[in-house]
Amino acid sequence: MKKTILVFFITITINNALAQSKGDWFHIPGFDPALPTTLNNRNTFIGVIGLAALSYGLEEFIFKNHENTNYYIIRTGMNNEYAWGLKNVWHQNIGIEHRVASWFSLTAEFNLQEWHEQTPPLDNKQKVGLGTGLMTYYRWYLFGKKCISPYIEYGTGVFYGFRKFPYNGTNFTFNNSTQLGVEYTFKNCSKARLSYGNFNQTNYNWLNSNPGYHGNGLSVSYSWQIN
């Protein structure tokens, strides 16, 4: 637990430092919002869900090299608006992770999210907001049996803001993330992860207004095994 507290203290410090920076953050090549490799539209959403279902089915019925291990997971992170850099978004999650096999896992997480907009027309009350939602994440590992393993992770879920976000958007949105990261496994089998990538909020044009939000940012998570 001391390691968990230390990781989150470091992350919060990094987040606060990054929040003071101006301009756009680094973009990972291949994860531009306009590309189908980034989860921010219905077609890519269907593809990710389909790939996750296929991965689960292959492991259950073909490979049968199951881990079937469950973990508690906590996650925190921050994103800065793509291109304009006028919006900062923070999130804190807690949930359950199911490690299907060494190469694939999925999680369900309760999401708390805050944001700060620096758009000039807004007054101080409109510049900040808070919301909550539920997220699911699908993670594929390159070297899942090793102590250190890179991975790609897609996340998607529903979100409700107590204020509209963006300010000219809607209260209800879908949250999506596309992350590249690395996982470190401790001797006690707990796991720490650091990832970076794209974060997206959209209502997929199902409601009247959909200005959407694209951001680049980092995420840190820690998982420990359920006894």
PyMOL commands that set and color helices and strands:
alter all, ss='L'
color gray80, all
select helices_A, chain A and resi 2-19+42-63
alter helices_A, ss='H'
color red, helices_A
select strands_A, chain A and resi 69-81+87-101+104-117+128-141+148-165+170-185+191-202+213-225
alter strands_A, ss='S'
color yellow, strands_A
deselect
rebuild
show_as cartoon
